């Protein structure tokens, strides 16, 4: 029997939608798992919760509103906030700083966390402390908007990992929504093709012009990879420099590394399409030898009948 903490339909404002230097959309998986890790550390401050571990997390998106100027059939520039205001050296007045694009989104997500090391006698304490600490955190740099009565719906649930029906009851509570899963299996790694080109090939959409007998032209849309709702997602970092020390780094108590983001293919799937919770749960994996920190997911794609 496994224990899960469900946070349904959490509203987040102004989350960071720039998940990597070249992708804009749903926040990176590192942001979600980083928030859960921060929550874990806050809960462990309590004497009775020092042994708990939030080992895996599922993210189910219900809505995502990217802050952009919109016109019919066209998405324009990002909407910037121009913060903070800059004080003019000439006049002393505050004015807008030079324009820097910042990708933001308002979204609603459900978070399902696997809880390990929780004694049955400490269930009420865990729920109480989680309801206190989670709203104080930043979710992908965004603000969590929650009412006291909404916190009461944040509860612990139990599911037998060997009972498919037991887990599907919990999956149904995540509907309607789209769970983010990894589809790195779609990438065709070819030596003669750049890794970014491999990623773009999977996401590519082609349009064909068809002409009928009357000479009328119609356009047909075709995906190169005929799978589901595919998106690029940032899932971690790769070390570029190794351990080093530089002047002015944020903290000298921790190792400093220059890294690059790791981006792969993700898919939005309805939870009812998954047979087990393992299909949507993410966990982080650190490989010191390879110099990689990666958020992993074990989604098993099931072909259409």
Buried (B, 14 or more C-beta within 10 A) or exposed (E): EBBBBBBBBBBBBBBBBBBBEEBBBBBBBBBBBBBBBBBBEBBBEBEBBEEBBBBBBBBBBBEBEBBBEEEEEEEEEBBBEEEEEEEEEEEEEEEEEEEEEBBBBBBBBBBBBBBEBBEEEBBEBBBEBBBEBBBEBBBBBBBBBBEEEBBEEBBBBEBEEEEEEBBBEBBEBBBEBBBBBBBBEBBEEEEEEEEEEBBEBBBEEEEEEEEEEEEEEEEEEEEEBEBBEBBBBBBBBBBEEEEEEEEEEEEEEEEBBEBEBBBBBBBBBBBEBBEBBBBBBBBBEEEEEEBBBBBBBBBEBEEEE
